[in-house]
Amino acid sequence: TIQTDPKNAEYVVTDGATRKIETYDAGDAQTIEIPDANERVEIAADPLASLERKTIQAQQAAEGRQQLAVLAAESQERNLNGYSLNKQLRAVLRQSKTADAKVDAR
């Protein structure tokens, strides 16, 4: 059984189940990690740290733009001739329906 624990704002597994614990890491998720208040104060106080952070963010943005351009090109290449792809898929579907109908008729 699972019960709510309003005091700690979570669920408590009491019987017949196991609790799955998942940790979150911004690096693994490839997302931007937002600095907390202490880090913001340190960055604001140290111009070199601020410059380093801006440089890293600019590099990450450039890599992201390159990856996005590659994905857009791949998508455009795949979807370039939708009519012929659809025609091929419909032909395969007709063949499989014909084969199924022959098997059902026997």
C-alpha positions in Angstrom: 0.0 0.0 0.0 1.0 3.5 -0.6 0.0 6.3 1.7 0.5 10.1 1.5 2.7 11.9 3.9 1.6 15.5 3.8 4.1 16.6 6.4 7.0 15.7 4.1 5.1 16.2 0.8 5.7 12.7 -0.5 4.3 9.2 -0.7 5.2 6.4 1.7 5.4 2.8 0.6 4.2 0.8 3.5 3.4 -2.7 2.1 3.7 -4.8 -1.0 5.7 -2.5 -3.2 9.2 -1.1 -3.6 10.1 2.5 -4.0 12.0 3.5 -7.1 14.3 6.4 -6.5 15.5 8.4 -9.4 18.1 11.1 -9.1 18.3 14.0 -11.5 21.5 15.5 -13.0 21.3 18.4 -15.3 24.4 17.3 -17.1 22.9 13.9 -17.9 19.7 15.5 -19.1 21.7 17.9 -21.2 19.9 20.9 -19.8 21.2 24.2 -18.4 21.8 24.2 -14.7 20.5 27.4 -13.1 22.8 28.8 -10.4 21.5 29.2 -6.9 21.7 32.5 -5.0 25.1 31.8 -3.5 26.6 31.0 -6.9 25.1 34.1 -8.4 26.7 36.3 -5.7 30.1 34.6 -6.3 29.8 35.1 -10.1 28.8 38.7 -9.7 31.7 39.4 -7.4 34.3 37.7 -9.6 34.6 39.1 -13.1 36.9 36.3 -14.3 34.4 33.6 -13.2 31.6 35.6 -15.0 33.7 35.8 -18.1 34.5 32.1 -18.0 30.9 31.2 -17.5 29.9 33.4 -20.5 32.6 31.7 -22.6 31.4 28.2 -21.7 27.8 29.2 -22.4 28.7 30.7 -25.8 30.6 27.4 -26.7 27.6 25.3 -25.7 25.2 27.5 -27.7 27.4 27.2 -30.8 27.5 23.4 -30.4 23.7 23.4 -29.9 23.2 25.5 -33.1 25.4 23.1 -35.1 23.5 20.0 -33.8 20.2 21.7 -34.6 21.4 22.5 -38.1 22.4 18.8 -38.6 19.0 17.6 -37.3 17.1 20.1 -39.5 19.1 18.9 -42.6 18.4 15.3 -41.8 14.7 16.0 -41.3 14.5 17.9 -44.6 16.3 15.1 -46.4 13.9 12.5 -45.1 10.8 14.5 -45.9 12.0 15.7 -49.3 9.9 13.4 -51.3 6.9 12.4 -49.2 4.7 11.4 -52.2 7.0 8.6 -53.4 7.5 7.3 -49.8 3.8 7.3 -49.3 3.3 5.5 -52.6 5.8 2.8 -51.6 4.2 2.3 -48.2 0.7 2.0 -49.7 2.1 -0.6 -52.2 3.5 -2.7 -49.4 0.3 -2.4 -47.4 -1.7 -3.6 -50.4 0.6 -6.6 -50.9 0.3 -7.6 -47.2 -3.5 -7.3 -47.4 -3.6 -9.4 -50.5 -1.4 -12.1 -48.8 -3.6 -12.0 -45.7 -6.8 -12.4 -47.8 -5.3 -15.4 -49.5 -4.4 -17.0 -46.2 -7.9 -16.3 -44.8 -9.5 -17.8 -47.9 -7.8 -21.1 -47.4 
